[in-house]
Amino acid sequence: MTQEPEPHPSPSDHDLGVVEAILEVVARHGAGPYPVDDLASLTGLDADEVWRVMEQLVEAGLATRHGPAA
């Protein structure tokens, strides 16, 4: 009998984890605005991941972009 490998989280599961981490920062520290590098530092996540998810939230109308667009 062979054992099936553990399934890896889907990208959407991972993105949900990033959103939850961002929401925890907001709950602890207030609404911000937070630069992506600050969010990455406060969440312990990679800045590129935070940037990608924040862009998705902005496009969905769930967040706003503050400061200069990169």
C-alpha positions as CSV (number, residue, x, y, z in Angstrom):
1,M,0.0,0.0,0.0
2,T,1.5,3.3,-1.0
3,Q,0.9,6.5,0.9
4,E,-0.4,9.5,-1.1
5,P,1.6,12.7,-0.7
6,E,0.2,15.5,1.4
7,P,-1.6,18.0,-0.8
8,H,0.1,21.4,-1.0
9,P,-2.0,24.4,-0.2
10,S,-3.5,26.0,-3.4
11,P,-2.4,29.5,-4.3
12,S,-5.7,30.8,-3.1
13,D,-5.2,29.2,0.3
14,H,-1.9,30.8,0.5
15,D,-3.3,34.2,-0.5
16,L,-6.0,33.8,2.2
17,G,-3.2,33.3,4.7
18,V,-1.5,36.5,3.5
19,V,-4.8,38.4,3.8
20,E,-5.4,37.0,7.3
21,A,-1.9,38.1,8.3
22,I,-2.5,41.6,7.0
23,L,-5.8,41.8,8.8
24,E,-4.1,40.8,12.1
25,V,-1.7,43.8,11.6
26,V,-4.6,46.1,11.1
27,A,-6.4,44.7,14.2
28,R,-3.2,45.2,16.3
29,H,-1.9,48.5,15.0
30,G,-4.9,50.3,13.4
31,A,-5.9,51.0,9.8
32,G,-2.6,52.4,8.5
33,P,-1.7,53.1,5.7
34,Y,1.1,50.7,5.7
35,P,3.9,50.5,3.0
36,V,4.3,47.0,1.7
37,D,7.7,46.6,3.3
38,D,6.2,47.5,6.7
39,L,3.4,45.0,6.2
40,A,5.9,42.4,5.2
41,S,8.0,43.1,8.3
42,L,5.0,43.0,10.6
43,T,3.6,39.8,9.2
44,G,6.9,38.0,8.7
45,L,6.0,37.5,5.0
46,D,7.9,38.1,1.8
47,A,7.3,41.7,0.5
48,D,6.6,40.3,-3.0
49,E,3.8,38.1,-1.7
50,V,2.3,41.0,0.3
51,W,2.6,43.3,-2.8
52,R,0.8,40.8,-5.0
53,V,-2.0,40.2,-2.6
54,M,-2.4,43.9,-1.8
55,E,-2.7,44.6,-5.6
56,Q,-5.5,42.0,-5.8
57,L,-7.3,43.7,-2.8
58,V,-7.0,47.1,-4.5
59,E,-8.3,45.7,-7.8
60,A,-11.2,44.1,-6.0
61,G,-12.0,47.4,-4.2
62,L,-11.2,46.0,-0.8
63,A,-8.1,48.2,-0.2
64,T,-6.7,51.5,-1.3
65,R,-3.3,52.3,-2.6
66,H,-1.5,55.0,-0.6
67,G,1.6,56.9,-1.7
68,P,3.3,56.6,-5.1
69,A,2.3,53.6,-7.2
70,A,5.4,51.5,-8.0
